[in-house]
Structures are given as structure tokens and as C-alpha cells.
Amino acid sequence: MPHNWIIKSLELTGINNKVISFTKKVMIYWRTRLQTENKLAETDNIKIQCGIFQGDSLSPLLFCICLIPLTEQLNRLNTGYEEHTTKTKISHLLYMDDLKLITKSEEKLQKQIQTVKAYSGDTHMEFGIEKCAKIAFKRDKLAHSQYLVIDINREIQELEQGKMYNYLGIEESKGIQHQQMKERLKQEYSKLTGELKK
């Protein structure tokens, strides 16, 4: 994510000019170091010229602010799935860099994907195709559908039959797999308590 886009996002969001000025000044000093696993060797300071500085409390907020225009673009497409009680259209769920797109048809989903792809390209954010999967339901049942083509040699494949996908650490398919999640949490709790007793 280019630093000039971070500043532009702050301006578009209407952030106070003093905060924008502060962010510009702080970016100049963003540095990091790399070291080997055994900590025997370490690089000199490396200037962060693109992306956010990780490890402080401001950077996650800057990252979220930079994604507000993507949210606006997805909402403007008017391709979301209409919730039947409130009639609100939900086109996506976004938490940091985890994005779930929701729509009623393949054509609309393709529009959403192309919007995300264009935004990712413009902001130099990596589109993690290997982490993506598509799942379709018709009349509340799992349905087969075409792969989603992103560009030449890249496509989003359908989630395999019987497999779950993971969104924010929670396994889902048609909905949250409550029983599987309970079992997994029990196993993790038992493992953790066992380690604490040692």
C-alpha cells in the first residue's frame, strides 16, 4: 500500500489535518530490521517505503481507513444479498484483510471480484487467490457453479464438497458449523490446560 494512498485515504475520510500532518511526519521514520532465527545476524535499519509499519497501535487503524473506499465501491455496485426482514443489502463482510463477498448471482459476484481486483492493483495490495474459495447455495442447498476467472491463469475455485472454509478462525459452510467448532474448542482447551499443568 503506497504511503501517498494512506494519506489520501485519511483526507477522503475527513480526518483532522493535524493527524494527517503527524502521520506524514511519522512515516519518514518507519524502519524495521530482519534477523536470523537464531538471532546471530541482523540487518541494518530498512526504511519502509511502501505498506504500513507493523507492531504499533496506529497501523491497524490506518490499514482499515485505507479499505473504506473499497467498502464504498462494493456498496455502490448494489450487488448485495437483501436481508429479508430489514431489506438491507449486504454485499460483503470485512475484518482487516479478511474479506467475504456475498451476492445472489455469479454475474454479480464477478463484478465484486473485479472491483476488489482493481482496488488491490491500484493500492498494490496482494490478492491472495490461494486463500480464496467460492461456495454457492440454491434454495438453501449447496450448488455447483463455475470457477471465477480473475485474469489469465488465475481463477477462484469452488469449495470442495463437504469441506469447510475458515472466516476469522471460525469454520463455516452453509453457516457456522457449531458442533465442529465446539469440538475444536474443547480440544484446544484440553490441550491448553494440559500444557499449563506441566
KOLKOL-617331 format. One record per residue (C-alpha): residue number from 0; z, y, x. Coordinates in nm, 2 decimals. Each point is the difference from the previous one (the first is absolute). Layout:
% KOLKOL-617331
+-----+--------+--------+--------+
:   i :      Z :      Y :      X :
+-----+--------+--------+--------+
: NUM :      Z :      Y :      X :
...
+-----+--------+--------+--------+
//
This chain:
% KOLKOL-617331
+-----+--------+--------+--------+
:   i :      Z :      Y :      X :
+-----+--------+--------+--------+
:   0 :   0.00 :   0.00 :   0.00 :
:   1 :  -0.11 :   0.32 :   0.17 :
:   2 :   0.27 :   0.27 :   0.05 :
:   3 :  -0.22 :   0.26 :  -0.16 :
:   4 :  -0.01 :  -0.22 :  -0.32 :
:   5 :   0.38 :  -0.02 :   0.00 :
:   6 :   0.02 :   0.38 :   0.01 :
:   7 :  -0.28 :   0.04 :  -0.27 :
:   8 :   0.19 :  -0.25 :  -0.22 :
:   9 :   0.32 :   0.22 :   0.03 :
:  10 :  -0.20 :   0.31 :  -0.09 :
:  11 :  -0.17 :  -0.18 :  -0.30 :
:  12 :   0.34 :  -0.11 :  -0.12 :
:  13 :   0.14 :   0.35 :   0.01 :
:  14 :   0.27 :  -0.06 :   0.26 :
:  15 :   0.18 :   0.31 :   0.13 :
:  16 :  -0.19 :   0.17 :   0.28 :
:  17 :   0.31 :  -0.02 :   0.23 :
:  18 :   0.00 :  -0.38 :  -0.04 :
:  19 :  -0.37 :  -0.01 :   0.08 :
:  20 :   0.05 :   0.22 :   0.31 :
:  21 :   0.29 :  -0.21 :   0.11 :
:  22 :  -0.21 :  -0.32 :  -0.04 :
:  23 :  -0.28 :   0.15 :   0.21 :
:  24 :   0.23 :   0.09 :   0.28 :
:  25 :   0.18 :  -0.34 :  -0.01 :
:  26 :  -0.33 :  -0.20 :   0.02 :
:  27 :  -0.07 :   0.15 :   0.34 :
:  28 :   0.31 :  -0.18 :   0.14 :
:  29 :  -0.06 :  -0.34 :  -0.16 :
:  30 :   0.01 :  -0.26 :   0.28 :
:  31 :   0.06 :  -0.37 :   0.04 :
:  32 :   0.04 :  -0.26 :   0.27 :
:  33 :  -0.10 :  -0.36 :   0.03 :
:  34 :   0.20 :  -0.26 :   0.18 :
:  35 :  -0.03 :  -0.37 :   0.08 :
:  36 :   0.20 :  -0.25 :  -0.20 :
:  37 :   0.23 :  -0.06 :   0.29 :
:  38 :   0.04 :   0.38 :   0.05 :
:  39 :  -0.10 :  -0.02 :   0.37 :
:  40 :  -0.29 :   0.24 :  -0.04 :
:  41 :  -0.05 :   0.31 :  -0.21 :
:  42 :  -0.28 :   0.25 :  -0.03 :
:  43 :   0.03 :   0.38 :   0.04 :
:  44 :   0.02 :   0.21 :  -0.31 :
:  45 :  -0.31 :  -0.05 :  -0.22 :
:  46 :  -0.10 :   0.29 :  -0.22 :
:  47 :  -0.05 :  -0.09 :  -0.37 :
:  48 :  -0.33 :   0.17 :  -0.08 :
:  49 :  -0.07 :  -0.18 :  -0.33 :
:  50 :   0.23 :  -0.15 :  -0.26 :
:  51 :   0.36 :   0.06 :  -0.07 :
:  52 :   0.30 :  -0.02 :   0.24 :
:  53 :   0.19 :  -0.32 :  -0.09 :
:  54 :   0.38 :  -0.03 :   0.01 :
:  55 :   0.11 :   0.33 :  -0.16 :
:  56 :   0.08 :   0.09 :  -0.36 :
:  57 :  -0.27 :   0.26 :  -0.04 :
:  58 :  -0.30 :  -0.23 :   0.08 :
:  59 :   0.02 :  -0.23 :  -0.31 :
:  60 :   0.01 :   0.31 :  -0.22 :
:  61 :  -0.30 :   0.15 :   0.18 :
:  62 :  -0.19 :  -0.33 :  -0.05 :
:  63 :   0.08 :   0.00 :  -0.37 :
:  64 :  -0.11 :   0.36 :  -0.04 :
:  65 :  -0.33 :  -0.09 :   0.17 :
:  66 :  -0.07 :  -0.26 :  -0.27 :
:  67 :   0.05 :   0.23 :  -0.29 :
:  68 :  -0.37 :   0.10 :   0.00 :
:  69 :  -0.09 :  -0.37 :  -0.02 :
:  70 :   0.22 :  -0.04 :  -0.30 :
:  71 :  -0.16 :   0.30 :  -0.16 :
:  72 :  -0.35 :  -0.14 :   0.06 :
:  73 :   0.09 :  -0.34 :  -0.14 :
:  74 :   0.15 :   0.17 :  -0.31 :
:  75 :  -0.31 :   0.22 :  -0.05 :
:  76 :  -0.22 :  -0.31 :  -0.01 :
:  77 :   0.16 :  -0.09 :  -0.34 :
:  78 :  -0.04 :  -0.37 :   0.08 :
:  79 :   0.35 :  -0.11 :  -0.06 :
:  80 :   0.14 :  -0.26 :  -0.24 :
:  81 :   0.15 :   0.16 :  -0.31 :
:  82 :   0.36 :  -0.09 :  -0.07 :
:  83 :   0.00 :  -0.08 :  -0.38 :
:  84 :   0.33 :   0.17 :  -0.10 :
:  85 :  -0.02 :   0.34 :   0.17 :
:  86 :  -0.39 :   0.00 :   0.04 :
:  87 :   0.06 :   0.10 :   0.37 :
:  88 :  -0.28 :  -0.11 :   0.23 :
:  89 :   0.13 :  -0.17 :   0.32 :
:  90 :  -0.27 :  -0.03 :   0.27 :
:  91 :   0.22 :  -0.09 :   0.30 :
:  92 :   0.34 :  -0.05 :   0.14 :
:  93 :   0.06 :   0.14 :   0.35 :
:  94 :   0.30 :  -0.03 :   0.23 :
:  95 :  -0.06 :   0.13 :   0.35 :
:  96 :  -0.31 :  -0.20 :   0.12 :
:  97 :   0.03 :  -0.27 :  -0.27 :
:  98 :  -0.26 :   0.07 :  -0.27 :
:  99 :  -0.06 :  -0.21 :  -0.31 :
: 100 :  -0.31 :   0.10 :  -0.21 :
: 101 :   0.01 :  -0.07 :  -0.37 :
: 102 :  -0.30 :   0.02 :  -0.24 :
: 103 :  -0.17 :  -0.18 :  -0.29 :
: 104 :  -0.34 :  -0.08 :   0.15 :
: 105 :  -0.17 :  -0.10 :   0.32 :
: 106 :  -0.22 :   0.31 :   0.00 :
: 107 :   0.30 :   0.23 :  -0.03 :
: 108 :   0.18 :  -0.19 :   0.28 :
: 109 :  -0.31 :   0.04 :   0.22 :
: 110 :   0.02 :   0.38 :  -0.06 :
: 111 :   0.37 :   0.00 :   0.09 :
: 112 :  -0.07 :  -0.20 :   0.32 :
: 113 :  -0.28 :   0.23 :   0.11 :
: 114 :   0.23 :   0.30 :  -0.06 :
: 115 :   0.27 :  -0.15 :   0.22 :
: 116 :  -0.26 :  -0.10 :   0.26 :
: 117 :  -0.14 :   0.36 :   0.01 :
: 118 :   0.35 :   0.14 :   0.02 :
: 119 :   0.10 :  -0.24 :   0.28 :
: 120 :  -0.31 :   0.09 :   0.20 :
: 121 :   0.05 :   0.37 :  -0.05 :
: 122 :   0.37 :  -0.02 :   0.12 :
: 123 :  -0.06 :  -0.26 :   0.27 :
: 124 :   0.23 :  -0.25 :  -0.17 :
: 125 :  -0.07 :  -0.37 :   0.05 :
: 126 :  -0.10 :  -0.18 :  -0.31 :
: 127 :   0.18 :  -0.34 :   0.04 :
: 128 :  -0.25 :  -0.23 :  -0.16 :
: 129 :   0.17 :  -0.31 :   0.14 :
: 130 :   0.31 :   0.09 :  -0.21 :
: 131 :  -0.20 :   0.06 :  -0.32 :
: 132 :  -0.06 :  -0.24 :  -0.28 :
: 133 :  -0.13 :   0.03 :  -0.36 :
: 134 :   0.13 :  -0.16 :  -0.31 :
: 135 :  -0.14 :   0.02 :  -0.35 :
: 136 :   0.14 :  -0.09 :  -0.34 :
: 137 :  -0.19 :  -0.03 :  -0.33 :
: 138 :   0.21 :  -0.04 :  -0.31 :
: 139 :   0.31 :  -0.05 :   0.21 :
: 140 :  -0.16 :  -0.29 :   0.19 :
: 141 :  -0.11 :  -0.02 :   0.36 :
: 142 :  -0.38 :   0.05 :   0.02 :
: 143 :  -0.25 :  -0.05 :   0.27 :
: 144 :  -0.21 :   0.30 :   0.11 :
: 145 :  -0.23 :   0.12 :   0.28 :
: 146 :   0.12 :   0.11 :   0.34 :
: 147 :   0.02 :   0.38 :   0.04 :
: 148 :  -0.24 :   0.13 :   0.26 :
: 149 :   0.13 :   0.28 :   0.21 :
: 150 :  -0.29 :   0.04 :   0.23 :
: 151 :  -0.23 :  -0.22 :   0.22 :
: 152 :   0.19 :  -0.31 :   0.12 :
: 153 :   0.33 :   0.10 :  -0.18 :
: 154 :   0.12 :  -0.11 :  -0.33 :
: 155 :   0.33 :  -0.05 :  -0.19 :
: 156 :   0.03 :  -0.36 :  -0.10 :
: 157 :   0.16 :  -0.14 :  -0.31 :
: 158 :   0.35 :  -0.13 :   0.02 :
: 159 :   0.00 :  -0.38 :   0.01 :
: 160 :   0.10 :  -0.20 :  -0.31 :
: 161 :   0.37 :  -0.06 :  -0.01 :
: 162 :   0.07 :   0.24 :   0.29 :
: 163 :   0.23 :   0.31 :  -0.02 :
: 164 :  -0.05 :   0.34 :   0.15 :
: 165 :   0.27 :   0.20 :   0.15 :
: 166 :   0.06 :   0.36 :  -0.11 :
: 167 :   0.30 :   0.18 :   0.16 :
: 168 :   0.15 :  -0.34 :   0.09 :
: 169 :  -0.02 :  -0.14 :  -0.35 :
: 170 :  -0.22 :  -0.29 :  -0.08 :
: 171 :  -0.23 :   0.06 :  -0.30 :
: 172 :  -0.28 :  -0.15 :  -0.19 :
: 173 :  -0.03 :   0.08 :  -0.37 :
: 174 :   0.33 :   0.17 :   0.04 :
: 175 :   0.31 :  -0.03 :   0.22 :
: 176 :   0.07 :  -0.37 :   0.07 :
: 177 :   0.37 :   0.02 :  -0.09 :
: 178 :   0.09 :  -0.36 :   0.07 :
: 179 :  -0.17 :  -0.01 :   0.34 :
: 180 :   0.16 :   0.33 :   0.09 :
: 181 :   0.34 :  -0.13 :  -0.10 :
: 182 :  -0.04 :  -0.31 :   0.21 :
: 183 :  -0.13 :   0.20 :   0.30 :
: 184 :   0.30 :   0.24 :  -0.02 :
: 185 :   0.24 :  -0.29 :  -0.03 :
: 186 :  -0.15 :  -0.16 :   0.32 :
: 187 :   0.01 :   0.33 :   0.19 :
: 188 :   0.36 :   0.07 :  -0.12 :
: 189 :   0.11 :  -0.35 :   0.11 :
: 190 :  -0.17 :   0.04 :   0.34 :
: 191 :   0.16 :   0.34 :   0.05 :
: 192 :   0.35 :  -0.11 :  -0.10 :
: 193 :  -0.04 :  -0.31 :   0.23 :
: 194 :  -0.09 :   0.23 :   0.29 :
: 195 :   0.30 :   0.23 :  -0.07 :
: 196 :   0.24 :  -0.30 :   0.01 :
: 197 :  -0.12 :  -0.10 :   0.35 :
+-----+--------+--------+--------+
//
